[in-house]
Amino acid sequence: MSDEVAFAAEITRWQGEKAVYHVLTIGGDAAEAITMHERLRRLEFGARRGFGSVKVMAVIGETRWKTSVFPSKSGEWWLLVGKKVLKAEDLVAGDTAKVELELL
């Protein structure tokens, strides 16, 4: 089962206890598609992944990497964007990134 989702979102800087993270918040139709994918997967396999996450292949610009998206309590999803991706695509907090996700 594989679905594709595309969206654009602002990169947000979040200060954690041990590190700084850069996060994209996924809302709207893209979030609904991810939620449906996760529910169907749970029905098929009978269990949730850790934290309710969904494995994805993410693409920003020319950079492609395998990661996971994580659900928030508000129904949105979060995608962490690493320093390597930010540097490769010349992005910083506050920039808008166009993202393509293949839901795995």
C-alpha positions as CSV (number, residue, x, y, z in Angstrom):
1,M,0.0,0.0,0.0
2,S,1.5,3.3,-1.1
3,D,-0.1,6.8,-1.3
4,E,1.4,10.1,-2.2
5,V,0.8,13.4,-0.6
6,A,2.1,16.9,-1.5
7,F,1.9,20.1,0.5
8,A,3.7,23.3,1.3
9,A,4.4,24.4,4.9
10,E,6.5,26.9,6.9
11,I,9.6,25.5,8.6
12,T,9.3,26.0,12.3
13,R,12.2,26.0,14.8
14,W,11.5,24.1,18.0
15,Q,13.8,24.1,21.0
16,G,13.7,20.7,22.7
17,E,15.4,19.7,26.0
18,K,18.5,18.4,24.3
19,A,18.5,19.9,20.8
20,V,16.9,22.2,18.3
21,Y,14.5,20.7,15.8
22,H,13.1,22.0,12.5
23,V,9.5,20.9,12.0
24,L,6.9,21.1,9.2
25,T,3.3,20.9,10.3
26,I,1.0,19.0,8.0
27,G,-2.6,20.0,8.0
28,G,-5.7,20.0,5.8
29,D,-6.2,17.4,3.1
30,A,-2.6,16.1,3.4
31,A,-3.2,15.4,7.2
32,E,-6.5,13.6,6.4
33,A,-4.8,11.4,3.8
34,I,-2.0,10.4,6.3
35,T,-4.6,9.7,9.0
36,M,-6.6,7.5,6.7
37,H,-3.4,5.7,5.6
38,E,-2.5,5.0,9.2
39,R,-6.0,3.7,10.1
40,L,-6.0,1.4,7.1
41,R,-2.6,0.1,8.0
42,R,-3.6,-0.5,11.6
43,L,-6.7,-2.5,10.4
44,E,-4.5,-4.5,8.1
45,F,-1.7,-5.3,10.5
46,G,-3.6,-5.1,13.8
47,A,-1.2,-2.7,15.6
48,R,0.1,0.9,15.6
49,R,3.7,1.9,15.0
50,G,5.5,3.7,17.8
51,F,3.8,7.0,18.7
52,G,1.3,6.3,15.9
53,S,3.9,7.3,13.3
54,V,3.7,6.6,9.6
55,K,6.8,5.7,7.6
56,V,7.4,8.0,4.6
57,M,9.8,8.7,1.8
58,A,10.1,12.5,1.8
59,V,11.2,14.8,-0.9
60,I,12.1,18.5,-0.6
61,G,13.6,20.0,-3.8
62,E,16.3,17.5,-4.9
63,T,16.7,15.9,-1.5
64,R,15.0,12.6,-0.8
65,W,15.1,10.7,2.5
66,K,13.3,7.9,4.5
67,T,11.7,9.1,7.7
68,S,8.4,9.1,9.7
69,V,5.7,11.6,10.3
70,F,4.1,11.9,13.8
71,P,0.6,12.7,14.8
72,S,-0.3,15.7,17.0
73,K,-3.2,15.8,19.3
74,S,-4.9,18.5,17.1
75,G,-5.1,16.1,14.1
76,E,-2.2,17.6,12.3
77,W,1.0,15.6,11.6
78,W,4.7,16.7,12.1
79,L,7.6,16.1,9.8
80,L,11.1,16.6,11.3
81,V,13.6,18.1,8.8
82,G,17.2,17.5,9.5
83,K,20.2,19.8,9.2
84,K,21.5,18.0,6.2
85,V,18.2,18.6,4.3
86,L,18.1,22.2,5.4
87,K,21.6,22.8,4.2
88,A,21.2,20.9,0.9
89,E,18.1,22.9,0.0
90,D,19.3,26.2,1.5
91,L,16.4,26.5,3.9
92,V,16.0,28.1,7.3
93,A,13.2,28.5,9.9
94,G,10.5,30.7,8.4
95,D,11.0,29.5,4.9
96,T,8.2,27.6,3.1
97,A,9.1,24.2,1.9
98,K,7.3,22.2,-0.8
99,V,7.1,18.6,0.2
100,E,6.2,15.3,-1.4
101,L,5.5,12.3,0.8
102,E,5.2,8.7,-0.3
103,L,3.3,7.0,2.5
104,L,4.9,3.6,3.1
